[in-house]
């Protein structure tokens, strides 16, 4: 993949992530907490995929995204472990929200997922700017 294609794909991931963040905010405000938590996870996932594109990585699974974020960004010290953990924690919440009807996703759960997604996204954007993948 050329750098031009990587930049284009990276931008698409960031746009999808921004849309997912906005959807999570709206769903939280509307009191639809399971869907808010789910969209917060996808915002985090898209930001993570954008980061990995900057490293010329294109994982095909959610678990692959998590492993590569750990390898490429946490171990290198570029991303705090607590920020990276938002990816796995929000995936578990998303799975519960989407598939475990017996689990109640609260407003607090959804709000925390959104907060973590916003933090992860902010760190991702900073790293992408530092790597000259985005305009300052």
C-alpha positions as CSV (number, residue, x, y, z in Angstrom):
1,X,0.0,0.0,0.0
2,X,1.4,3.4,-0.9
3,X,1.6,6.2,1.7
4,X,-1.1,8.0,-0.2
5,X,-3.5,5.0,0.1
6,X,-2.6,4.7,3.8
7,X,-3.4,8.3,4.4
8,X,-6.7,8.0,2.6
9,X,-7.6,4.8,4.5
10,X,-6.4,6.3,7.8
11,X,-8.7,9.3,7.2
12,X,-11.6,7.1,6.5
13,X,-11.1,5.2,9.8
14,X,-10.9,8.6,11.6
15,X,-14.1,9.8,10.0
16,X,-15.9,6.6,10.9
17,X,-14.6,6.9,14.4
18,X,-15.8,10.5,14.7
19,X,-19.2,9.4,13.5
20,X,-19.3,6.6,16.1
21,X,-18.3,9.1,18.8
22,X,-21.1,11.4,17.8
23,X,-23.6,8.6,17.7
24,X,-22.5,7.4,21.2
25,X,-23.0,10.9,22.6
26,X,-26.5,11.2,21.0
27,X,-27.5,7.7,22.2
28,X,-26.2,8.4,25.7
29,X,-28.2,11.7,25.8
30,X,-31.3,9.8,24.5
31,X,-30.9,7.2,27.3
32,X,-30.1,4.3,24.9
33,X,-27.2,3.1,27.0
34,X,-26.4,-0.3,25.4
35,X,-26.1,1.2,21.9
36,X,-24.1,4.2,23.3
37,X,-21.6,1.8,24.7
38,X,-21.5,-0.2,21.5
39,X,-20.8,2.9,19.4
40,X,-18.2,4.1,21.9
41,X,-16.3,0.8,21.3
42,X,-16.5,1.3,17.5
43,X,-15.1,4.8,17.9
44,X,-12.1,3.3,19.8
45,X,-11.7,0.5,17.2
46,X,-11.6,2.9,14.3
47,X,-9.1,5.2,16.0
48,X,-7.0,2.1,16.7
49,X,-7.2,0.9,13.1
50,X,-6.1,4.4,12.0
51,X,-3.1,4.2,14.3
52,X,-2.2,0.8,12.9
53,X,-2.4,2.0,9.3
54,X,0.3,4.5,10.2
55,X,2.4,1.5,11.1
56,X,1.5,-0.3,7.8
57,X,-0.6,-2.8,9.8
58,X,-4.1,-3.9,8.7
59,X,-5.4,-6.5,11.1
60,X,-8.5,-8.4,10.1
61,X,-9.9,-9.2,13.6
62,X,-10.8,-7.2,16.7
63,X,-8.3,-9.2,18.7
64,X,-5.6,-8.5,16.1
65,X,-6.2,-4.8,16.5
66,X,-5.8,-5.1,20.3
67,X,-2.6,-7.2,20.0
68,X,-1.0,-4.8,17.5
69,X,-1.9,-1.7,19.6
70,X,-0.1,-3.4,22.5
71,X,2.9,-4.4,20.5
72,X,3.3,-1.2,18.4
73,X,2.2,1.5,20.8
74,X,2.2,0.4,24.4
75,X,5.4,-1.6,24.4
76,X,7.2,1.3,22.6
77,X,5.9,3.7,25.3
78,X,4.0,5.8,22.9
79,X,0.6,5.0,24.4
80,X,-0.1,4.6,28.2
81,X,-1.3,1.1,29.0
82,X,-4.4,2.5,30.7
83,X,-5.4,4.2,27.5
84,X,-4.9,1.1,25.5
85,X,-6.9,-1.0,28.0
86,X,-9.9,1.0,26.9
87,X,-10.0,-1.0,23.7
88,X,-10.4,-4.4,25.4
89,X,-12.6,-3.1,28.2
90,X,-15.0,-1.4,25.8
91,X,-15.1,-4.5,23.5
92,X,-16.3,-6.6,26.5
93,X,-18.9,-4.0,27.3
94,X,-20.0,-3.9,23.6
95,X,-20.3,-7.7,23.5
96,X,-22.4,-7.5,26.7
97,X,-24.5,-4.7,25.3
98,X,-25.1,-6.4,21.9
99,X,-25.4,-10.1,23.0
100,X,-26.0,-10.5,26.7
101,X,-29.7,-9.6,27.2
102,X,-29.4,-10.5,30.9
103,X,-26.8,-7.8,31.5
104,X,-28.0,-4.2,32.1
105,X,-25.8,-1.5,30.6
106,X,-26.2,1.6,32.9
107,X,-25.9,5.2,32.1
108,X,-22.6,5.1,34.1
109,X,-21.3,2.2,32.0
110,X,-22.1,4.0,28.7
111,X,-20.7,7.3,30.0
112,X,-17.4,5.7,31.0
113,X,-17.2,3.9,27.6
114,X,-17.7,7.2,25.9
115,X,-15.1,9.0,28.1
116,X,-12.6,6.2,27.4
117,X,-13.3,6.4,23.6
118,X,-12.8,10.1,23.6
119,X,-9.5,9.7,25.5
120,X,-8.2,6.9,23.2
121,X,-9.2,9.0,20.2
122,X,-7.4,12.1,21.5
123,X,-4.2,10.1,22.1
124,X,-4.5,8.5,18.6
125,X,-4.9,11.9,17.0
126,X,-1.9,13.2,18.8
127,X,0.3,10.3,17.8
128,X,-0.9,10.6,14.2
129,X,-0.1,14.3,14.1
130,X,3.4,13.6,15.7
131,X,4.0,11.0,12.9
132,X,3.0,13.6,10.3
133,X,0.0,11.5,9.2
134,X,-2.4,14.4,9.8
135,X,-2.0,18.2,9.4
136,X,-1.3,19.9,12.6
